Amino acid sequence: MKVGIITYHRAHNYGAVLQCYALQEVLKRMGHDTQIIDYRQPFIEKLYNLSKKELFFRYKFHPRALMARYAKQKAIKSFFENFSNDFLQLSDKCAQNAIPEYEVYIVGSDQMWSLDCVGGKIDPIYFGMFDRSKNSRLIGFSISSNIHSIGILNERINQYIDNFDAISFREQTVADTISEIVSKKMLMTLDPTLCTDAELWSNVINHGWNNRKYIALYHVMFRFSPAVHDMLYKQACRIAKKNRWEIIDLSTGEYSVSDFVSVIKYAQCVITSSFHATVFSVIFSRPLFAVQLHDGNDGRYVSLLNSLNMANALVDLDFIHESPVKIDYDKVHTVLLHLRESSLEYLKLNIR
């Protein structure tokens, strides 16, 4: 079938583009003619494309900072554009009132119902509110949200759910919360990056990272705090010094999408506050410190680790461990395989 994916494929965020690629490849393996719908969401476009004029006014009294910021922004943009060009199969670009025709539309995965990602406003596209053929199907797959956004959506959430022929959520906590509101059981399905085996990433991996001994550190940008990052870095330094390892800080924006995956794959251990850094640690069976910041945004990876019986990988910011807890990844991947099978079955049943 001809399938169009609606997601945050243009965000300069590692997890956003990697889950997009994974879902594309999962659907292609099922035999579907799959494209990413190149919807240009206005807030996201502005967020990741500061103009030279805006940069000038922000840094006009700091020319060196201006030049450094512009160079960094240009490099980051090239990382994500290169990945998109190499790996994503896009439709023609389109606006809100001109979504192309497909037999099946899939909204997801990622934080499609987290209003923070689109400037606090409801974008109707992500809730299935766009013109499409009556014969087409609309599926929500592993949609993520948060308590704040669900509170805002509450009054109309039944209407949004009814727009979909089928819908599932990425976190059990989100599924349970929405189930209570709509008095209907909501399904939990996996993030697309977990819906395939590690072999998918072989054409993304840079194996050069295998020759180094290091800790991978990643503090996700949307919840970035210099003070928190400093504490995470100090923790990484403490463990790295003991083991004579380097620290590769993926939070700096100096690494490509390929590097993000590769650095995690070959890390001696991973310290992170990120959902997708946690995901790739699981995929590649890496020793893990998943750091809870207790800022209302831990739920995505807390839910995942609980579902995989990996709650012992969770630590607080002031953890005193000198090495990660030992994780029986054979047992983890057995649980993961069961969850993967049910997630894939959901797609197979509803794409028709």
C-alpha positions in Angstrom: 0.0 0.0 0.0 1.0 3.6 -0.4 1.9 4.9 3.1 2.7 8.4 4.2 4.4 9.1 7.5 3.8 12.4 9.4 6.4 13.0 12.0 9.1 15.5 13.2 11.5 14.6 10.4 13.0 18.1 10.0 13.9 18.6 13.7 17.6 18.8 14.3 17.3 16.1 16.9 19.0 12.7 16.7 16.0 10.7 18.0 13.5 12.5 15.7 15.3 11.5 12.5 16.4 8.1 13.7 12.9 7.0 14.7 11.6 8.4 11.3 14.1 6.3 9.4 13.4 3.2 11.4 9.6 3.4 10.8 10.2 4.0 7.1 12.4 0.9 6.9 10.0 -1.2 9.0 7.1 -0.4 6.6 9.3 -1.0 3.5 10.2 -4.4 4.9 6.4 -5.1 5.2 6.2 -4.4 1.4 4.6 -0.9 1.5 5.5 2.0 -0.8 6.5 4.4 1.9 7.3 8.1 2.0 7.9 10.7 4.7 5.4 13.5 4.1 7.6 16.6 3.9 5.3 18.8 5.9 7.0 22.1 6.9 5.7 22.8 10.4 6.1 26.6 10.9 7.4 26.6 14.5 9.9 23.8 13.8 11.1 25.5 10.6 11.7 28.7 12.5 13.2 27.0 15.5 16.0 25.3 13.5 16.6 28.0 10.9 17.5 31.2 12.6 18.3 33.7 9.8 21.5 35.6 9.5 19.6 38.8 10.5 18.2 37.2 13.7 21.7 35.9 14.6 23.2 39.3 14.0 20.8 41.1 16.3 21.2 38.4 19.0 25.0 38.6 18.9 25.7 42.0 17.4 27.9 43.1 20.3 29.8 39.8 20.3 31.2 39.3 16.8 33.3 36.3 17.8 30.3 34.6 19.4 28.3 35.5 16.2 30.8 33.8 13.9 31.0 30.7 16.2 27.3 30.4 16.5 26.7 30.8 12.8 29.4 28.2 12.0 27.9 25.7 14.5 24.4 26.2 13.3 25.6 25.6 9.7 27.4 22.4 10.7 24.4 21.1 12.7 22.1 21.8 9.7 24.4 20.0 7.4 24.5 16.9 9.7 20.7 16.5 9.5 20.3 17.5 5.9 23.0 14.9 4.9 21.2 12.2 6.9 17.8 13.1 5.4 19.3 13.1 1.8 21.0 9.8 2.4 18.4 7.8 4.3 14.9 9.4 4.1 12.5 9.0 1.2 10.5 12.3 1.2 7.5 13.5 -0.6 7.4 16.9 -2.2 7.4 19.6 0.4 4.0 20.6 1.5 2.1 23.0 3.7 -0.8 22.4 6.2 -3.5 22.8 3.5 -1.8 20.6 0.9 -1.1 17.2 2.4 -0.5 14.7 -0.5 -2.8 11.7 -1.1 -1.9 8.3 0.4 -3.9 5.1 1.0 -2.7 5.1 4.6 -1.4 7.9 6.8 0.7 7.2 9.9 1.1 9.9 12.5 4.1 9.1 14.7 6.2 8.1 16.3 7.8 10.7 18.6 6.3 13.5 20.7 3.5 14.3 18.2 1.1 15.2 20.9 3.6 17.1 23.0 2.6 20.8 22.5 6.0 22.0 23.7 7.5 20.7 20.5 5.4 23.1 18.4 5.5 26.3 20.5 2.6 25.3 22.8 0.0 25.4 20.0 -2.1 22.5 18.6 -1.1 21.7 15.0 -4.2 20.0 13.5 -2.0 17.9 11.1 -0.6 15.9 14.1 -4.2 15.1 15.2 -5.4 13.9 11.8 -7.3 17.1 11.0 -6.5 17.5 7.3 -8.3 16.8 4.0 -7.9 13.2 2.9 -9.8 10.6 0.9 -12.7 9.0 2.7 -11.2 5.6 1.6 -7.8 6.3 3.3 -6.9 5.1 6.7 -5.3 7.2 9.5 -3.2 5.4 12.1 -1.4 6.8 15.1 1.7 4.8 16.0 3.7 5.1 19.2 2.6 8.7 19.8 4.2 10.4 22.8 2.9 13.2 24.9 3.3 14.5 28.5 1.0 15.4 31.3 1.0 19.1 30.6 0.0 18.6 27.0 -2.7 16.0 27.8 -4.2 18.5 30.3 -4.6 21.1 27.5 -5.9 18.5 25.0 -8.3 17.0 27.6 -11.5 18.7 26.5 -11.2 17.6 22.9 -9.2 14.4 23.2 -12.2 12.2 22.4 -12.6 14.1 19.1 -8.9 13.7 18.3 -9.0 10.0 19.1 -12.0 9.5 16.8 -10.1 11.0 13.9 -8.0 7.9 13.8 -8.9 4.4 12.6 -6.4 3.1 15.1 -4.0 4.7 17.6 -1.3 3.6 20.0 1.0 5.4 22.4 4.7 5.0 23.1 4.6 5.2 26.9 2.4 3.0 29.0 1.9 6.0 31.3 0.5 8.1 28.4 -1.7 5.2 27.2 -3.1 4.8 30.8 -3.7 8.5 31.3 -5.6 8.9 28.0 -7.5 5.6 28.7 -8.9 7.2 31.9 -10.0 10.3 30.0 -11.7 8.5 27.1 -12.9 5.5 29.0 -11.4 3.2 26.4 -8.3 1.1 26.6 -5.3 2.6 24.7 -2.5 0.5 23.4 1.2 0.9 24.0 3.6 0.1 21.2 7.4 0.6 20.9 9.3 3.4 19.4 10.2 2.4 15.8 13.9 2.2 16.6 13.1 -0.8 18.8 10.8 -2.4 16.2 13.7 -3.8 14.2 17.0 -5.6 15.0 20.4 -4.0 15.3 21.3 -5.0 11.8 19.2 -2.0 10.4 21.9 0.3 11.8 24.8 -1.4 10.0 24.7 1.1 7.1 24.6 4.0 9.5 27.5 2.9 11.8 31.0 4.5 11.6 33.1 1.6 12.9 36.1 3.9 13.5 34.7 4.5 17.0 35.5 0.9 17.9 39.2 1.8 18.3 38.6 4.1 21.3 37.8 3.7 25.0 35.3 6.3 26.2 32.1 7.2 28.1 29.3 8.5 25.9 27.5 11.5 27.5 24.3 12.9 26.1 22.1 15.5 27.8 19.2 16.1 25.5 18.9 19.7 24.2 15.2 20.4 24.9 15.8 20.0 28.6 19.3 21.5 28.5 20.6 23.2 31.6 24.2 24.3 32.0 24.2 23.4 35.7 22.7 19.9 35.0 25.1 19.3 32.2 28.1 20.4 34.4 27.0 17.8 37.0 26.6 15.1 34.4 30.0 15.9 33.0 31.6 15.8 36.4 30.0 12.3 36.9 31.4 11.2 33.6 34.9 12.6 34.5 34.8 10.7 37.8 34.1 7.4 36.1 36.4 8.1 33.1 39.4 9.0 35.4 39.0 5.8 37.3 39.0 3.7 34.1 41.3 5.9 32.0 38.6 6.5 29.4 37.9 9.5 27.2 34.6 11.4 27.4 32.6 11.9 24.2 30.0 14.5 24.8 27.3 14.2 22.2 25.5 17.2 23.8 27.8 19.6 22.0 26.2 19.4 18.6 29.6 18.6 17.0 28.6 15.0 16.0 26.7 13.7 13.0 23.7 11.5 13.2 25.9 8.5 12.2 28.3 9.5 15.0 25.5 9.6 17.6 24.5 6.0 16.8 28.2 4.8 16.5 29.4 6.5 19.7 26.7 4.7 21.7 27.3 1.4 20.0 31.0 1.3 21.0 30.9 3.2 24.3 32.2 1.5 27.5 29.2 3.0 29.1 26.5 5.6 28.4 25.4 8.5 30.8 22.2 10.2 29.5 19.0 12.1 30.2 17.7 11.2 26.7 15.0 8.7 25.6 16.7 7.8 22.3 20.2 7.5 23.8 18.7 5.1 26.3 17.0 3.2 23.4 20.3 2.8 21.5 22.1 1.7 24.7 19.5 -1.1 24.9 19.8 -1.9 21.2 23.5 -2.3 21.5 23.5 -3.8 25.0 25.6 -1.0 26.5 26.2 -0.4 30.2 23.9 2.5 31.1 23.3 5.3 33.6 19.8 6.6 32.7 19.7 9.8 34.8 16.4 11.0 36.2 16.3 14.8 36.5 12.8 14.9 38.1 11.7 17.8 35.9 8.6 16.1 34.5 10.4 14.8 31.4 11.9 11.5 32.7 8.8 9.5 31.9 9.7 8.5 28.4 12.7 6.4 29.3 11.5 5.5 32.8 8.5 3.8 31.1 10.7 2.1 28.6 13.1 0.7 31.2 10.3 -0.4 33.4 8.7 -2.3 30.5 12.1 -4.0 29.9 12.7 -4.8 33.6 15.6 -2.5 33.5 14.7 0.0 36.3 18.0 -0.7 38.0 19.7 1.3 35.2 17.9 4.4 36.5 19.9 6.8 38.7 19.6 10.3 40.1 21.9 13.1 39.2 24.0 12.7 42.3 24.6 9.0 41.8 27.7 7.6 43.5 28.2 4.4 41.5 31.7 3.8 40.1 30.4 1.6 37.3 26.9 0.8 35.9 24.9 -2.0 37.3 25.3 -5.3 35.4 22.3 -5.8 33.1 21.3 -9.2 31.8 20.7 -8.1 28.2 19.8 -11.7 27.1 16.7 -11.4 29.3 16.1 -7.8 28.2 16.1 -8.7 24.5 13.8 -11.6 25.2 11.2 -9.1 26.7 12.0 -6.7 23.9 11.3 -9.3 21.2 7.8 -9.9 22.6 7.0 -6.2 22.7 8.4 -5.8 19.2 6.3 -8.6 17.8 3.1 -7.1 19.3 4.1 -3.6 17.9 4.6 -5.0 14.4 1.4 -6.9 14.6 -0.4 -3.7 15.4 1.0 -2.2 12.1 0.2 -5.3 10.1 -3.4 -5.4 11.3 -4.1 -1.7 10.7 -2.4 -1.0 7.4 -5.0 -2.4 5.0 
